[in-house]
Amino acid sequence: MSDNRPEAVHDRDLAQLPKAFVDRLAPSFSRFLRIESAAGAILLLFAAVALWLSNSWWSSAFLDAWNVLIGVRIGSLEYGRSLKDWINDGLMTLFFFLVALELKRQLALGELRKPRVAALSIVGAIGGMVVPAALYLALQWGLPGQNGWGTVMATDTALVVACLALLKNRVPPSLRVFMLSLAIVDDIGAILVVAIGYSHELNWAMLAGGALCIAAVRVLAMAGFRSFALYFVAGSLAWLTIDASGIHATITGVILGLMAPARRWVSDERLYAILQRVVAHPAEDLSSGTTQDRNSLRLAEVAARETLSPLERLEMGLHPWVAFAVMPLFAFANAGLPLSWDDFAQPLTAAVFVGFAIGKPIGVLAFTWVAVRAGLAVRAPDLGWGQIAGGSILAGMGFTMALFIADLAFAPPLIGSAKLGIFLASIFSAVVGLVILSRASPQGFTPPSRRG
């Protein structure tokens, strides 16, 4: 029988943290997929507004605003770049840091810790990068857009998850895991392509300085420092030196994200033992700052925080900011495109569209099929080939990363055609992928334990 006495209810309330208005929003931030689903809708909204503004009476003012120079000058030393470049090079580092954290979490704690399960997403991602790039190069060989082969390689994580969310229970959870893992590996591959294929002449002294800063992060972790402020300073110095080295600075986010510790410092047993100390101490005079019960409370505060690994705490703290601030701002700055009928007839537009809409599904589906047939990878029991086919078509939505790489790869005369190809391919892939997935599971997905 439950105890409904007012005193019992009061005791239960005291055993929890005080409620605040922000707690009402907590469920929407509780899981990675839920955040990504909402982020996909917001991303599309900001992209649509940017597209409208760039074709309105305010087009010139809107597009010119992103070219405003922002920087610092100390004597003859000057460091700065345009507002758009600060977003693309600086804030996007946080995006890649988050992507690397999620990949590390999946490898250490999630489904990808199983090698043959992980192989399905990894091999699919490799196929989804190699085949589109090969098709693009075949169509653009010897043409001015030849250098933009990296544009068609990555999948937009937020848009894919948002599309799967529209289908609700009509797709199995294993497809969400597969597509999320594939998109994350895609993004890591894309930033490696940026670092290798779209970097400038190397400054080896600065590169060595960046390596030292990254090594300092590792030394701080080994020495037991737990303040995020120290790591932020070391990471910022690494970003500045790698940026000055000629390698695209966003690679710093990937490296530091993969270095984040996945093990927690305090176990559940130790936490409970510390909490017992707090309970055991009688209330004392709070006017003194050195009482035993207050010290026990401070110890309990640290212990409660450290029962989550640094990786988990960083991901939970950063994910809402990246999803609802960094990514929409990136879309707002990069999705602007003055539309012209001439762009529809450009070979570059067709090459980007073919790379995403045709190359992506062929690459993902063919490579995963070969991997399963060869015994290198396994499919989940509830993940059919029809669902993988539909998911591979959704992978043709390359929006965010495609715009990011296109901005690096193409000169102003070509960027409009490339963006148009990205937009058309993303719309096509979303519509066709959703139709195929709807038909692959017309009655909705039923967990195996509930099947008759």
Secondary structure, DSSP 8 states (H G I E B T S, - for coil): -----HHHHHHHHHTS----GGGGGGGGGSSHHHHHHHHHHHHHHHHHHHHHHTTSTTHHHHHHHTT-EEEEEETTEEEEEEHHHIIIIIIHHHHHHHHHHHHHHHHHTSGGGSHHHHHHHHHHHHHHHHHHHHHHHHHHTTSGGGGGGGGGS---HHHHHHHHHHHGGGS-HHHHHHHHHHHHHHHHHHHHHHHHHS--S--HHHHHHHHHHHHHHHHHHHHT---HHHHHHHHHHHHHHHHHHTS-TTHHHHHHHHHS--S-SS-HHHHHHHHHHHHHS----TT-TT-HHHHHHHHHHHHHHHTS-HHHHHHHHHHHHIIIIIHHHHHHHH------HHHHT-HHHHHHHHIIIIIHHHHHHHHHHHHHHTTS----TT--HHHHHHHHHHTT--HHHHHHHHHHH--HHHHHHHHHHHHHHHHHHHHHHHHHHHHHSTT----GGG--
